[in-house]
Each structure stands twice: as structure tokens, then as C-alpha cells.
Amino acid sequence: MKKDARYSCYPFMREKASTVDFEIRTDSLTTHLGVALAIIVKREDVQVVADDLMQILPMAYHVNGSVRGKLAVTDEDLSWLSERYDFYVSHVKEEIQSFVLPQGTEAAAALHLCRSEAKKSYRTLHKVSEEREIPTILFDYLGLLANVCFVMAVYTNQQAGIAEIPFMSKSYPMKKKKVNNNEETI
């Protein structure tokens, strides 16, 4: 007797391959992007972020399907995401000179969650790559997506007038930067 489909949340759940973990992880990434978008569309001051998330949202599912199915991420997609990264960096260059705490507006916090999910997806993709060949563009896209989510979060805080809080690690020594023959801690 065939099992009723209502009891199956995902048809590949019992597979042993890491592909399943990757697909579940990128589904989580896409869901977090959707939550971030739902928060951001309420704010007129960051409409550009909402517009960009509307482009990124389906791409996260394209990344998802590109391992089991046909590669659906193109050089043009990667180039567009790279341009968006450059746009946000041009606005938040000063704020991202050091590691910052994931805080601020609800929208920024949601984008920091997306950043974290993109990194987890990247790491899970690495596990898949130990089992099968993975196109480099998928790694590039996920790595860049994590960075885009970060600069979007900082941009969102900036537009709301919320300052970033630098994180000073007690675990890793801070590098010293030379400024006119004087040393300054970063």
C-alpha cells in the first residue's frame, strides 16, 4: 500500500547523501530571506533592499535545485549579485571596517540571520562536494550572498540611524594598522 503523501514533508528525507541536508539548509535560507523581506517591505527608507530581496529570493531556490537538478545559477546572476554588493559597500564602507555585532533594527537582525543561513548552506555544500562534483559558481554565489546579506543589514541600520557596534574579540589578537608611521589598533 502506498503511503499517503500528507505524511511526507520532503520526498528525499531518507536518503543518505548530503544533498538532502543541503536542500533542507537552502530551504531554510530561502525561508529566512522571505521573513527578512516581509519585515523590510514595511519600511520605505530601504525599498532598494526589498527590491533586491525580491530578486534574491527565487535565486536561493535555484541554488537549492542546482545540486540535484540542472544548474540554474548563471554568470549573469553572480554578476548581478556582485553589483549589488558593490552598491551596498559604497554606502556602508566606514561601518564595515571591523567586525560588528548582529544587532539593530528588526530588518537588520533578520538579514544577519540570512547571512548566517547562507554560510551554513555554503558549509553544507562543501559536505556535498566531498561526495560529488559541485559547480564552483554555487560556492561563489552562496559566499557572496552571505556577504550581501551582511552589507544589507548594515545599510538597513544606517538608513534607520542606528550605529553599528564593533565586536572586539578576546580570542583573537587585533591586527595593528600603520597610520603615518604610528601604530593604531583596529
Secondary structure, DSSP 8 states (H G I E B T S, - for coil): ----GGG-S-TTTT--SHHHHHHHHHHHHHHHHHHHHHHHTT-GGGHHHHHHHHHHHHHHHHHHHHHHS-----HHHHHHHHHHHHHHHHHHTTTTSS-B-S-SSHHHHHHHHHHHHHHHHHHHHHHHHTTS---HHHHHHHHHHHHHHHHHHHHHHHHTT----B---SSS---EEEETTEEEE-
